[in-house]
Amino acid sequence: MFDYETLKVMWWVLIGVLLIGFALTDGFDMGAMALMPFVGRTDNERRVAINTIAPHWDGNQVWFITAGGALFAAWPMVYAVAFSGLYWAMLLVLFALFCRPVGFDYRSKLENKTWRTAWDWALFVGGAAPALLFGVAFGNLFLGVPFHLDEFMRSSYEGSFFGLLHPFALLAGVVSLSMLSAHGGAWLMLRTDAQLHARSRIATRLCALIYLIAFAGAGVWLVSSITGLSLVSSLDTNAALNPLSKQVLADNHGWLANYSAYPLTRIAPILGLAGGLLALLGAQINRAGLAFLGSSLAIVGTICTAGFALFPFVFPSSLDLASSLTLWDAVSSHKTLGILFVVACVFVPLILGYTLWCYTRMWGRLGDKHIEANPHGLY
């Protein structure tokens, strides 16, 4: 079995992979529903948009559940501090996600315009709100979260929900929302035709442009005005560590230290920008596959950009720098990480395999004729 230090790094990578998997799959679900009330003008068009993700949306959420479970098992302290301190924000995300299954199941039960319109906007909230709040959460990691640990490792959160809405965090939310909306728009381009396809193309182009501006703007803001953290004490990264035993300084200007120390990490922000440009180009020339590839690359590049900049911090504190949680000291035991790694080696490929199988079996464009031919068998 791998040594403790290697397992810590491997789980940092694996949780990143799970987050990317969630953003790539459930991301286009959320993005498509965030756009649905705007690109779908008729009831049939909105039903087409909904049914492009109907076979997959609940399966895609497996990535979200798996990432949450991995966070709980591999980084229990991060899970405890995040889910207790950010309780109201987490509840808001959860309540927004509730709109999705209920909206899908009940939206077409009645042939009533008011009823269906109300559920359309509920589905919009279920897609747009989590996409925005996930970005806000990442933005707050760069700013530091107002919590500290006492000598018994009990966390105390001294912020509020509205305190999380810092302008930089909101800009990070715009990055996330526009990125996933572009991804959802590219998905609708792939799966629809006629006017719905044309409007999805316009929406993809607009969202990709907003993403590029917001992503570049967030980078400039980060470099010019925000100072990150760095570890200045030597640690035995192959041992079980007390989070309060390390020394941390706020001297990492713009969170750029890792990009200077490891030049290859610069590929991540370049990939994010290149992906956004590719999505914009694909929408401009009406190449849906190219647009979807570009939005996928933008997602990978954006998440990797954040992860590489923060490394080895996973939950920085703005109140007590030593309380900041890192991948070295917020993890489970060596044995637990080893068992979890074996489980992940079995189940992550299994999830990936059946996900790909489902997409290959249920592929094709949808249009009004398909909806009209299946009035009761579809959402």
C-alpha positions as CSV (number, residue, x, y, z in Angstrom):
1,M,0.0,0.0,0.0
2,F,1.1,3.6,-0.6
3,D,2.7,5.6,2.2
4,Y,0.6,8.2,4.1
5,E,1.9,11.2,2.3
6,T,1.2,9.7,-1.1
7,L,-2.3,8.8,-0.1
8,K,-2.9,12.4,1.1
9,V,-1.9,13.7,-2.3
10,M,-3.8,11.0,-4.2
11,W,-7.0,11.9,-2.3
12,W,-6.5,15.6,-3.1
13,V,-6.4,14.6,-6.8
14,L,-9.3,12.2,-6.5
15,I,-11.6,14.7,-4.9
16,G,-10.6,17.2,-7.6
17,V,-11.5,14.5,-10.2
18,L,-14.9,14.0,-8.6
19,L,-15.6,17.7,-8.6
20,I,-14.7,17.9,-12.2
21,G,-16.8,14.9,-13.0
22,F,-19.8,16.6,-11.2
23,A,-19.2,19.9,-13.0
24,L,-18.9,18.2,-16.5
25,T,-22.1,16.1,-16.1
26,D,-24.5,17.7,-13.7
27,G,-23.1,21.0,-14.9
28,F,-24.7,20.9,-18.3
29,D,-28.0,19.8,-16.5
30,M,-27.9,22.9,-14.3
31,G,-26.8,25.1,-17.2
32,A,-29.5,23.8,-19.6
33,M,-32.2,24.5,-17.0
34,A,-30.8,27.9,-16.2
35,L,-31.2,28.8,-19.9
36,M,-34.5,26.8,-20.5
37,P,-37.0,29.7,-19.8
38,F,-35.1,32.0,-22.1
39,V,-34.3,29.7,-25.1
40,G,-37.6,27.8,-25.0
41,R,-40.4,30.1,-26.2
42,T,-43.2,27.5,-26.6
43,D,-44.3,24.7,-24.3
44,N,-43.0,22.1,-26.7
45,E,-39.6,23.7,-26.9
46,R,-39.3,23.8,-23.1
47,R,-40.3,20.2,-22.9
48,V,-37.6,19.4,-25.5
49,A,-35.0,21.2,-23.4
50,I,-36.1,19.3,-20.3
51,N,-36.1,15.9,-22.1
52,T,-32.5,16.3,-23.4
53,I,-31.4,15.7,-19.8
54,A,-34.3,13.5,-18.7
55,P,-32.4,10.2,-19.0
56,H,-29.3,11.5,-17.3
57,W,-29.9,14.2,-14.7
58,D,-30.4,11.9,-11.7
59,G,-27.5,9.7,-12.7
60,N,-25.3,12.7,-13.0
61,Q,-26.0,13.7,-9.4
62,V,-24.1,10.5,-8.4
63,W,-20.9,12.5,-9.0
64,F,-22.1,15.1,-6.5
65,I,-23.1,12.5,-3.9
66,T,-19.8,10.7,-4.4
67,A,-17.8,13.9,-4.0
68,G,-19.7,14.7,-0.8
69,G,-19.2,11.2,0.6
70,A,-15.5,11.3,-0.3
71,L,-15.2,14.7,1.4
72,F,-16.8,13.2,4.6
73,A,-14.6,10.1,4.6
74,A,-11.2,11.4,3.4
75,W,-11.3,15.0,4.8
76,P,-13.6,14.7,7.9
77,M,-12.5,18.0,9.4
78,V,-13.2,19.9,6.2
79,Y,-16.6,18.3,6.0
80,A,-17.4,19.2,9.6
81,V,-16.2,22.8,9.4
82,A,-17.8,23.5,6.0
83,F,-21.1,21.9,6.7
84,S,-21.5,23.5,10.1
85,G,-20.1,27.0,9.4
86,L,-21.7,27.4,6.0
87,Y,-25.0,25.8,7.1
88,W,-27.4,28.3,5.6
89,A,-25.5,28.5,2.3
90,M,-25.6,24.6,2.1
91,L,-29.3,24.6,2.9
92,L,-30.0,27.2,0.2
93,V,-28.2,24.9,-2.3
94,L,-30.1,21.9,-1.1
95,F,-33.5,23.6,-1.3
96,A,-32.6,24.8,-4.8
97,L,-31.8,21.3,-5.8
98,F,-35.1,20.1,-4.5
99,C,-36.7,22.1,-7.3
100,R,-35.2,19.7,-9.9
101,P,-36.8,16.3,-9.2
102,V,-40.2,17.8,-8.2
103,G,-40.1,20.2,-11.2
104,F,-39.3,17.4,-13.7
105,D,-42.0,15.1,-12.3
106,Y,-44.8,17.6,-11.9
107,R,-44.2,20.2,-14.6
108,S,-46.2,18.4,-17.3
109,K,-48.9,16.8,-15.1
110,L,-51.4,19.5,-16.0
111,E,-52.0,21.2,-19.3
112,N,-52.1,24.6,-17.7
113,K,-49.9,27.5,-18.8
114,T,-49.6,29.1,-15.3
115,W,-48.8,25.7,-13.7
116,R,-46.1,24.9,-16.3
117,T,-44.6,28.3,-16.3
118,A,-44.2,28.3,-12.5
119,W,-42.4,24.9,-12.7
120,D,-40.2,26.2,-15.5
121,W,-39.0,29.0,-13.2
122,A,-38.6,26.5,-10.4
123,L,-36.3,24.5,-12.6
124,F,-34.5,27.7,-13.5
125,V,-33.8,28.2,-9.8
126,G,-32.7,24.6,-9.4
127,G,-30.1,25.1,-12.1
128,A,-28.9,28.6,-11.7
129,A,-28.8,29.0,-7.9
130,P,-26.4,26.0,-7.2
131,A,-24.2,27.0,-10.2
132,L,-23.9,30.5,-8.7
133,L,-23.4,29.4,-5.1
134,F,-20.8,26.8,-5.9
135,G,-18.7,29.6,-7.5
136,V,-19.3,31.9,-4.5
137,A,-18.0,29.1,-2.2
138,F,-14.8,28.8,-4.2
139,G,-14.4,32.6,-4.2
140,N,-14.6,32.6,-0.4
141,L,-11.8,30.0,-0.2
142,F,-9.5,32.6,-1.7
143,L,-10.7,35.2,0.7
144,G,-10.5,32.9,3.7
145,V,-13.5,31.7,5.8
146,P,-14.1,33.3,9.2
147,F,-13.6,30.2,11.5
148,H,-11.1,29.1,14.0
149,L,-10.3,25.9,15.9
150,D,-9.9,25.6,19.7
151,E,-7.5,23.3,21.5
152,F,-10.1,20.4,21.3
153,M,-10.3,20.9,17.5
154,R,-13.9,22.3,17.8
155,S,-14.6,24.8,15.1
156,S,-16.3,28.2,15.7
157,Y,-17.7,30.1,12.7
158,E,-18.0,33.8,13.2
159,G,-19.4,34.9,9.9
160,S,-22.9,35.1,8.4
161,F,-24.6,34.1,5.2
162,F,-24.5,37.7,3.8
163,G,-20.8,37.9,4.8
164,L,-20.1,35.3,2.2
165,L,-21.4,37.7,-0.5
166,H,-18.1,39.6,-0.9
167,P,-17.8,41.2,-4.4
168,F,-14.9,38.9,-5.3
169,A,-17.0,35.9,-4.3
170,L,-19.9,37.1,-6.3
171,L,-17.6,37.5,-9.3
172,A,-16.5,33.9,-8.8
173,G,-20.2,33.0,-8.8
174,V,-20.6,34.7,-12.1
175,V,-17.6,32.7,-13.5
176,S,-19.3,29.5,-12.3
177,L,-22.8,30.4,-13.5
178,S,-21.7,31.6,-17.0
179,M,-19.3,28.7,-17.4
180,L,-22.0,26.1,-16.6
181,S,-24.6,28.0,-18.6
182,A,-22.3,27.9,-21.6
183,H,-21.9,24.2,-21.0
184,G,-25.6,23.7,-20.8
185,G,-26.2,25.8,-24.0
186,A,-23.6,23.7,-25.9
187,W,-25.5,20.6,-24.7
188,L,-28.8,22.0,-26.0
189,M,-27.0,22.8,-29.3
190,L,-26.0,19.1,-29.6
191,R,-29.4,17.7,-28.7
192,T,-31.9,20.0,-30.3
193,D,-32.9,21.4,-33.7
194,A,-34.8,24.3,-35.3
195,Q,-35.4,27.5,-33.3
196,L,-34.4,26.0,-30.0
197,H,-31.0,25.1,-31.4
198,A,-30.6,28.6,-32.8
199,R,-31.4,30.3,-29.5
200,S,-29.2,27.9,-27.6
201,R,-26.4,28.8,-29.9
202,I,-26.9,32.6,-29.2
203,A,-27.1,31.8,-25.4
204,T,-23.9,29.7,-25.5
205,R,-22.0,32.5,-27.3
206,L,-23.2,35.1,-24.8
207,C,-22.4,32.9,-21.7
208,A,-19.0,32.0,-23.1
209,L,-18.2,35.7,-23.6
210,I,-19.3,36.5,-20.0
211,Y,-17.2,33.6,-18.7
212,L,-14.1,34.8,-20.4
213,I,-14.5,38.4,-19.1
214,A,-15.4,37.2,-15.6
215,F,-12.6,34.6,-15.4
216,A,-10.0,37.1,-16.6
217,G,-11.4,39.8,-14.3
218,A,-11.3,37.4,-11.3
219,G,-7.6,36.6,-12.1
220,V,-6.7,40.3,-12.3
221,W,-8.6,41.0,-9.0
222,L,-6.8,38.1,-7.3
223,V,-3.4,39.2,-8.4
224,S,-3.9,42.9,-7.6
225,S,-5.8,42.9,-4.3
226,I,-5.8,39.5,-2.6
227,T,-3.0,38.0,-0.6
228,G,-3.1,34.2,0.0
229,L,-1.5,31.9,2.6
230,S,1.7,29.9,2.7
231,L,3.0,27.2,5.0
232,V,6.3,28.4,6.6
233,S,6.9,25.6,9.1
234,S,8.4,22.2,8.1
235,L,5.9,19.3,8.5
236,D,6.3,15.6,8.4
237,T,3.7,15.1,5.7
238,N,3.9,11.3,6.2
239,A,2.5,11.6,9.7
240,A,-0.8,12.3,11.4
241,L,-0.8,16.0,12.1
242,N,-2.5,18.5,14.5
243,P,-3.9,21.4,12.3
244,L,-2.8,23.9,15.0
245,S,0.8,22.7,15.0
246,K,1.7,24.5,11.7
247,Q,2.8,28.1,11.1
248,V,1.0,29.9,8.4
249,L,1.7,33.4,7.0
250,A,-0.4,35.7,4.7
251,D,2.5,36.4,2.3
252,N,1.4,34.6,-0.9
253,H,0.5,37.6,-3.1
254,G,-2.4,36.7,-5.5
255,W,-2.1,33.0,-4.5
256,L,0.6,32.8,-7.2
257,A,3.3,31.0,-5.3
258,N,2.5,27.5,-6.7
259,Y,2.5,28.9,-10.3
260,S,6.1,30.2,-9.7
261,A,7.3,27.1,-8.0
262,Y,5.6,24.6,-10.5
263,P,5.5,26.3,-14.0
264,L,3.4,23.4,-15.4
265,T,0.5,24.5,-13.3
266,R,0.2,27.5,-15.5
267,I,-1.5,25.2,-18.1
268,A,-4.7,25.3,-16.0
269,P,-5.6,29.0,-16.4
270,I,-4.5,28.8,-20.1
271,L,-6.8,25.8,-20.6
272,G,-9.7,27.7,-18.9
273,L,-9.3,30.7,-21.3
274,A,-8.6,28.5,-24.3
275,G,-11.7,26.4,-23.5
276,G,-13.9,29.5,-23.2
277,L,-12.6,30.8,-26.6
278,L,-13.2,27.4,-28.2
279,A,-16.8,27.4,-26.8
280,L,-17.3,30.9,-28.2
281,L,-15.9,29.9,-31.6
282,G,-17.9,26.7,-31.7
283,A,-21.1,28.6,-31.1
284,Q,-20.1,31.3,-33.6
285,I,-19.6,28.9,-36.4
286,N,-22.5,26.6,-35.3
287,R,-20.3,23.6,-34.4
288,A,-22.0,22.2,-31.4
289,G,-19.4,19.5,-30.7
290,L,-16.7,22.1,-30.7
291,A,-18.6,24.3,-28.4
292,F,-19.2,21.5,-26.0
293,L,-15.6,20.5,-26.0
294,G,-14.6,24.1,-25.3
295,S,-17.0,24.4,-22.4
296,S,-15.7,21.1,-21.0
297,L,-12.1,22.3,-21.2
298,A,-13.1,25.5,-19.6
299,I,-14.5,23.6,-16.6
300,V,-11.4,21.5,-16.2
301,G,-9.1,24.5,-16.5
302,T,-11.1,26.6,-14.0
303,I,-11.4,24.0,-11.3
304,C,-7.7,23.1,-11.7
305,T,-6.7,26.8,-11.6
306,A,-8.4,27.1,-8.2
307,G,-7.0,23.8,-6.9
308,F,-3.4,24.6,-7.9
309,A,-3.5,28.1,-6.5
310,L,-4.8,26.9,-3.1
311,F,-2.6,23.9,-2.7
312,P,-2.0,22.6,-0.1
313,F,-4.8,24.6,1.6
314,V,-8.3,23.2,1.2
315,F,-10.2,25.4,3.7
316,P,-8.3,28.6,4.6
317,S,-9.2,30.6,7.7
318,S,-9.3,34.4,7.7
319,L,-9.5,34.6,11.6
320,D,-6.7,32.3,12.7
321,L,-4.3,31.4,10.0
322,A,-3.0,28.3,11.8
323,S,-6.6,26.9,11.9
324,S,-6.5,26.8,8.1
325,L,-7.1,23.2,7.0
326,T,-4.7,21.6,4.5
327,L,-4.6,18.2,2.7
328,W,-1.8,17.3,5.1
329,D,-3.6,17.7,8.4
330,A,-7.4,17.5,7.8
331,V,-7.4,13.9,6.5
332,S,-8.5,10.6,7.9
333,S,-6.1,7.9,9.1
334,H,-3.6,6.1,6.9
335,K,-5.6,2.9,7.0
336,T,-8.9,4.7,6.2
337,L,-7.4,6.5,3.2
338,G,-6.0,3.2,2.0
339,I,-9.3,1.3,2.2
340,L,-11.1,4.2,0.6
341,F,-8.6,4.3,-2.3
342,V,-9.3,0.6,-3.1
343,V,-13.1,1.3,-3.0
344,A,-12.6,4.3,-5.3
345,C,-10.5,2.3,-7.7
346,V,-13.5,-0.1,-8.1
347,F,-16.5,2.3,-8.0
348,V,-15.3,5.4,-9.9
349,P,-14.5,3.5,-13.1
350,L,-17.9,1.7,-12.6
351,I,-19.7,5.0,-12.4
352,L,-17.8,6.3,-15.4
353,G,-18.5,3.2,-17.4
354,Y,-22.3,3.1,-16.9
355,T,-22.5,6.8,-17.4
356,L,-20.9,6.6,-20.8
357,W,-23.0,3.6,-21.7
358,C,-26.2,5.5,-20.9
359,Y,-25.1,8.4,-23.1
360,T,-24.3,6.2,-26.0
361,R,-27.6,4.3,-25.7
362,M,-29.8,7.4,-25.4
363,W,-28.2,9.8,-27.9
364,G,-29.9,11.7,-30.7
365,R,-31.5,15.1,-31.4
366,L,-34.9,15.9,-30.0
367,G,-37.5,18.1,-31.6
368,D,-41.2,19.0,-31.5
369,K,-42.2,15.9,-33.4
370,H,-40.6,13.7,-30.8
371,I,-42.5,15.5,-28.0
372,E,-45.8,15.3,-29.9
373,A,-45.3,11.6,-30.6
374,N,-44.8,10.9,-26.9
375,P,-47.3,13.1,-25.1
376,H,-47.4,10.9,-22.0
377,G,-44.1,9.1,-21.9
378,L,-41.9,12.1,-21.5
379,Y,-41.4,15.0,-19.0
